[in-house]
Amino acid sequence: MAGVASVRITYCTQCRWLLRATWYAGELLQTFEGDLDEVALAPATGGVFRVDVLVDGHRHGVWNRKTDGGFPEITELKRRVRDLAAPGRDLGHADRADRTDRVRGD
């Protein structure tokens, strides 16, 4: 593990994105069991949906709906979180799909 890591998912309550945020949180907790101290949900307004990883006291933006264009595919989100929170972790099928796409040039 890169260090003590936690994830914060900030979601818009006006847009009713709580269920989406909790689904992402569950997926991250299951995948990174033992690598994350916590996954926190932070209600906000104004169409925000952001995922940040805090590692050793430094916040890293992993996904921002407004700048990254919508919501992440779960495999992409897991890769981005892994790269910061648990760089040595193999994501199995998520990593293999990414490598296959690069080999084919997709």
Helices and strands as residue ranges (DSSP letters): E 5-12, H 18-31, E 38-44, E 49-55, E 58-64, H 65-68, H 74-85, H 93-104
